[in-house]
């Protein structure tokens, strides 16, 4: 029996202080590790950080045709923008958007809105095909086809970028972001055309 006792090692019970010390060190280590990973994550570009400066988005008339055929703005994920058609023949739209957004002809203009970041808290704002509005899934802010505020907690309409036409090409200047229109702006006066998506 003495031989059997020689080969065995006996484990000492873990003291309460030792257990608490290692638990504290482990939890602080996990917290600091998560903080470090979050900090490193800020160094990688997000979707929408791929374009900068003046960007040529293609032939303006082809863009208008595609947007009108699809009945939906054209999403450009690399820039975090959506391209939409607006009507410069409307005097209220011309007053609100004529100076900073592209005018293709008497009845068609193009503008780029920042659909990657809701003015409320920065959520992405997808297009709802059913209602023909932009609708924020986070807190329910809604914007009409021109990106004008129509409801929800957002303080204003979708922010947008300066755009212009150069030799028939639609150019968006992503270095010149414009604050979205005030809540009272309603150049389009567009009610929802169907059920909401959120």
C-alpha positions in Angstrom: 0.0 0.0 0.0 2.9 2.3 0.6 4.0 1.7 -3.0 0.6 2.9 -4.4 0.8 6.1 -2.4 4.3 7.0 -3.8 3.0 7.2 -7.4 0.0 9.4 -6.6 0.2 13.1 -6.3 -2.3 14.8 -4.2 -4.0 18.0 -5.4 -4.3 20.8 -2.9 -7.7 22.4 -2.8 -7.9 25.8 -4.5 -8.1 28.6 -1.9 -10.8 31.1 -2.2 -8.4 34.0 -2.5 -6.5 32.3 -5.4 -9.8 31.6 -7.2 -10.9 35.2 -6.9 -7.5 36.6 -7.9 -7.4 34.5 -11.1 -11.1 35.3 -11.9 -10.4 39.0 -11.6 -7.2 38.8 -13.7 -9.1 36.7 -16.4 -12.1 39.1 -16.5 -9.9 42.2 -16.8 -7.9 40.5 -19.5 -11.0 39.6 -21.5 -12.3 43.2 -21.2 -9.0 44.7 -22.3 -8.8 42.2 -25.2 -12.3 43.1 -26.4 -11.4 46.8 -26.2 -8.2 46.2 -28.1 -10.0 44.3 -30.9 -12.6 47.1 -31.1 -9.9 49.7 -31.4 -8.2 47.7 -34.2 -11.5 47.3 -36.0 -11.7 51.1 -36.4 -8.6 50.9 -38.6 -10.3 48.8 -41.3 -12.4 50.7 -43.8 -16.2 50.3 -43.6 -18.5 49.7 -46.6 -18.9 53.2 -48.1 -15.3 54.3 -47.5 -14.1 53.1 -50.9 -14.8 56.3 -52.9 -13.6 59.8 -52.3 -13.5 63.2 -54.1 -15.2 63.7 -57.5 -16.5 60.3 -58.7 -17.8 59.7 -62.3 -20.9 57.4 -61.9 -21.7 57.0 -65.6 -23.8 58.4 -68.4 -26.5 60.6 -66.8 -29.3 59.6 -69.3 -28.6 55.9 -68.8 -28.8 56.3 -65.0 -32.1 58.1 -65.3 -33.5 55.4 -67.5 -32.4 52.6 -65.2 -33.7 54.3 -62.0 -37.1 55.0 -63.7 -37.4 51.5 -65.0 -36.6 49.9 -61.6 -38.7 52.5 -59.7 -35.9 52.5 -57.2 -32.8 54.6 -56.5 -29.5 53.2 -57.7 -27.4 52.1 -54.7 -23.6 52.7 -54.9 -22.3 50.7 -51.8 -18.7 51.8 -52.3 -19.7 55.4 -51.7 -22.5 54.7 -49.2 -24.9 56.7 -51.5 -28.1 56.2 -53.4 -28.6 58.0 -56.7 -32.1 59.3 -57.3 -34.0 61.2 -60.0 -35.6 64.6 -59.2 -37.8 66.9 -61.2 -36.3 70.4 -61.9 -39.6 71.5 -63.6 -41.1 71.7 -60.2 -40.5 75.2 -58.9 -40.3 74.0 -55.2 -37.8 71.3 -56.1 -35.8 73.7 -58.2 -35.6 76.2 -55.4 -34.6 73.5 -52.9 -32.1 71.4 -55.0 -31.3 73.3 -58.2 -28.1 75.0 -57.0 -26.2 71.9 -55.7 -27.6 68.9 -57.7 -27.2 67.8 -61.3 -29.8 69.0 -63.9 -29.8 66.8 -67.0 -32.7 68.4 -68.9 -35.9 70.3 -68.2 -37.7 67.3 -66.5 -34.8 65.3 -65.1 -32.2 65.9 -62.5 -30.0 63.5 -60.5 -28.8 63.7 -56.9 -26.8 61.5 -54.5 -28.1 61.0 -51.0 -26.2 59.5 -48.1 -28.3 56.3 -47.5 -25.5 54.7 -45.4 -26.2 57.0 -42.4 -29.5 58.1 -41.0 -29.3 61.6 -39.6 -30.9 60.3 -36.3 -28.3 57.8 -35.1 -26.3 56.7 -38.1 -28.1 53.4 -39.1 -28.2 52.4 -42.8 -31.4 53.6 -44.5 -32.5 51.0 -47.2 -35.1 51.7 -49.9 -38.5 50.2 -49.5 -39.9 49.2 -52.9 -43.5 48.8 -51.5 -43.8 52.4 -50.1 -41.4 54.0 -52.5 -39.7 55.6 -49.5 -36.3 55.3 -47.7 -37.1 53.7 -44.3 -34.7 53.4 -41.3 -35.1 49.9 -39.7 -33.5 51.0 -36.4 -35.9 53.7 -35.1 -38.5 54.2 -37.9 -37.4 57.4 -39.6 -38.9 57.7 -43.1 -37.8 59.7 -46.1 -39.6 60.3 -49.4 -38.1 59.6 -52.9 -36.1 62.9 -52.6 -34.7 61.9 -49.2 -36.9 64.5 -47.5 -38.1 63.7 -43.9 -41.6 62.3 -43.7 -41.7 60.9 -40.1 -39.8 59.4 -37.2 -37.2 60.8 -34.8 -34.6 62.0 -37.4 -33.9 65.8 -37.1 -33.8 66.4 -40.9 -33.8 64.7 -44.3 -31.0 62.5 -45.6 -27.7 64.3 -46.1 -26.6 64.6 -49.7 -23.6 65.4 -51.9 -22.9 68.1 -54.5 -23.3 66.7 -58.0 -23.1 68.0 -61.5 -23.1 67.0 -65.2 -19.8 67.0 -67.2 -20.0 66.0 -70.9 -23.2 64.0 -70.2 -21.6 62.2 -67.2 -23.0 62.3 -63.7 -20.3 63.4 -61.3 -20.7 63.3 -57.5 -18.3 65.2 -55.2 -18.0 63.1 -52.1 -15.8 65.7 -50.5 -18.8 68.2 -50.3 -21.5 66.7 -48.1 -24.6 68.8 -47.7 -26.8 68.8 -44.6 -30.2 67.2 -45.4 -33.2 69.4 -45.9 -35.1 70.6 -42.8 -38.1 68.6 -41.6 -40.4 71.3 -43.1 -39.0 70.7 -46.6 -41.5 68.8 -48.7 -40.8 69.7 -52.4 -42.0 66.3 -53.5 -45.2 65.9 -51.4 -45.2 62.2 -51.9 -47.4 60.0 -49.8 -46.4 56.3 -49.3 -47.4 54.3 -52.4 -47.9 51.0 -50.4 -47.2 49.3 -47.1 -44.2 50.1 -45.1 -41.2 47.7 -44.9 -40.4 48.4 -41.2 
